[in-house]
């Protein structure tokens, strides 16, 4: 293996942009991750950038499987609304508009 390889990158350590509990999504610059532990604002936290996660979703939105999912960094929840939000992955399954948790496939892409 090349000597300049550092790590796979699925899990990375980032500064917590706000107080986080384990399982909460967060955005640092162009990187979205799910906190693997609780962290105070500014503390280093391990975040997972890929995988299938149940995350707090915007109520009132019905989802279809495979639909693009975005992170609302003001309300700190996932949404189907693209405008002003960051693409983080796709819906792993359909959800009713009354659902407050959505199953999301995080793709680990870097947002524009």
Beta strands, then each sheet from edge to edge (+ up, - down):
strand 1: 11-15
strand 2: 25-28
strand 3: 31-35
strand 4: 44-48
strand 5: 50-56
strand 6: 68-72
strand 7: 77-79
strand 8: 86-91
strand 9: 101-107
sheet 1: 1+ 4- 3+ 2-
sheet 2: 5+ 9- 8+ 6- 7+
end
